[in-house]
Amino acid sequence: MVAGGTRYDLNGQPCGEMTEAQQNDAREALEKARQKRLNARNQ
């Protein structure tokens, strides 16, 4: 992930900037998904 950056809509058009809070939320969601995948693989 990159600090800041442009957000894009479903058509690929720029639609604003990512906030720090949005970046943190995305980072947390990615980590949860990785952990879930690792836990499923280890069972």
C-alpha positions in Angstrom: 0.0 0.0 0.0 1.1 3.5 -0.7 0.6 6.5 1.6 -2.1 8.8 0.2 -3.1 8.3 -3.3 -6.1 8.6 -5.6 -9.3 6.6 -5.1 -10.9 5.1 -8.2 -14.5 4.2 -8.9 -15.7 1.0 -10.5 -15.2 2.5 -13.9 -11.6 3.4 -13.2 -12.2 7.1 -12.9 -10.5 9.1 -10.2 -13.0 10.0 -7.4 -11.0 11.5 -4.6 -8.1 10.9 -2.3 -7.6 8.1 0.3 -7.6 9.4 3.9 -5.3 8.0 6.5 -8.3 6.4 8.3 -9.3 4.6 5.1 -5.7 3.4 4.6 -5.7 2.0 8.2 -9.0 0.3 7.7 -7.8 -1.3 4.5 -4.6 -2.4 6.1 -6.5 -4.0 9.0 -9.0 -5.8 6.6 -6.1 -7.2 4.6 -4.4 -8.5 7.7 -7.6 -10.1 8.9 -8.1 -11.8 5.6 -4.5 -13.1 5.6 -4.9 -14.5 9.1 -8.2 -16.2 8.2 -6.5 -17.8 5.1 -3.5 -19.0 7.2 -5.8 -20.4 9.9 -7.9 -22.2 7.4 -4.7 -23.7 5.8 -3.4 -24.9 9.1 -6.5 -26.8 10.1 
